[in-house]
Amino acid sequence: MGDQEEPMKYTRLTKEQFEELHQEFINFLATQTITAEEWADIKTNKPEVAEEELDVFSDLVWEGVLQKVVYLEHISPQQMHLFHLRATDMQLIAVKLKIETVDLTTREGFNWFRDNLLSDEVEFLTATKAYSEDKALDKFKLIQQGGVITKGELYKYFEKLVLK
């Protein structure tokens, strides 16, 4: 194993994620002709090889997830960033509250926001940004910064309002 392994591109899946993807991981090992017994042996006797396998699998899972993700949202107390990850660029709808007493992350705050969408306390911004050389990595960075993968209901709702 003298050749240098490539560094991880994304991040290692959590223990919980590995447990959820247990079957997929077994299938992944099978593609490398590693049996359950051999895996147990690798984990015990070659922990560094086991680590590499976990990393490679994690990257593959992320790669699959990032190819499919179309909408991300990042909601903080005073701001909401809604992303539509299109084929060639990212469209952003940003909502900013100019009122300190409202917290978008709470039900009350969100209800206030819904009732006061068109007030002067609410500011909407839109932007379009091209991807870098690595589209998947761009998406991954948004997730690492707190973006959550969604079905895009919020984005679609505000798209009608803002992007006429």
N, C-alpha and C positions, 0 to 999 in steps of 0.2 A: 504493500500500500504506500509506496514511496511517493507517488504523485500527489501533489497538494490538492486537497479538496477545495471546491469553490465555496466562498463564504455564503452564509444565508442571505437571501434577498429580502425576506420579510421577517416575521418573528415566529418563534416556536409556538405551536398551539399550547393552550393550557391543559392541565391534567384533565379537566372536565371535557374540554373539546376532544381530547384523545379518546376519552371513554365513550363519548357520543359517536365517534368515528371509528370505533373499535373494528368493525367489520371491514371498513374501507382500508384500515391499516393492515389487516390480515391479508386482504387482496393485494395491497401494495407489496408486502413482503413476498407474496407468492409470485408476483411478476419478477422478483429478483431471485426466485427459487430458494427462498428461505422458509423452512418449515417452522412450526411452532416450537419444536424441540431445539432447533438450531437457534431460534430467536432467544429462547431462555438461556442457552449457552452463551450467546453473544453478549446478552445483558450482564451475565455474571462475569465472564472472562475477558470480554473486550468492550468495556463500557464506552470507550471513545468511538468505536464502530457503531454501537447502539445509538450514541448521540448523533452521529452523522446521519443515520437512517431516519431518526426522528426529525432532524432538520430538513432533509430532502423531502420527506413526506409533508411536513408543514408547508414548505414552499409550494409543493404541488397543490395542496388544498387551497392555499391563498390564491394561487394563480387561477384556479377554477372559479373561486368566489369572485375575484376581481374582474374576470371576464364577463360575469353575469350581472354585476351590480350596475343599476341604472340610476337609482336615486339615493342620495344621502342627505341626512339632516343633522344639524348641530344646533341644539337649543340651549341657550344660557339665560340667566334671569332677565337680561335687558335686550338680548339679540337672538335672532333666529337666522341661520344660514341654510338655505335649501338648495341642493345641487341636483341638476339633471346632467348625468354623465353621458353625453351623446357620443356618436361615433367619432367625430372629429374634434369636438371641444366640450368644455364644461360650461353650462349656463348656471348662473347663480342668481337666486332671489334672496336678498337680505332684508330683514326687518329689524328696525332699531326703535326701541322705545325711548322717548325723551322724558319719561316719568320714572323716578327712582322707586316709587312705592309699589310698582307692579312687578311681579316675578313670573315670567313666562313658564317657568318650570313647575308652577303650582296650578292646580285646577282653577282656583279663583283668578289668578293672574291671566291664565289663558282665556277664561270667560270674559274678563274685562277687555282683553285685547280683541276678542271676537266682536264684542259689542261696540268697540271704539275704533274699528279698523280705519275709518276715514277721518279720524280726528287729527288735530295738529300734533298730538303726542306720539303719533306713529309715523315713522319714515320708512319708505321702501326704496331700495336700490337694486339695480340689476346690473349684471356684468357677464361678459363672455370671455373665457380664457382658453387659449389653445393648450393642448397637452405638451409636455416636454417630449423628449425622445422615447420615454418609457411611460406609456399610458397607465399601465397597471400600477406602477410605483407612485404615480401622481394620486391615483385613487387610494392607494394604501396609506399614503401620508395623511390624507383627509380623515381616514378612519383612525389613524394613530392620534390625530389631534382631537378626537372625540366625536367624529362623524359616525352616525348610526345608519345602517342600511335599512331602507324602508321601501314600501311599494309606491311611494310618491304621491299619496293623497294630498298632503299639504301643498307640495309643489304645484300639483295640477290645479288645486283650488286657487292659489295666488297667481298662477300663470294667467288664468282668465281675467283676473283683476288688474294685474300689473303689465303684462306683456301683450297689450292689445295691438 
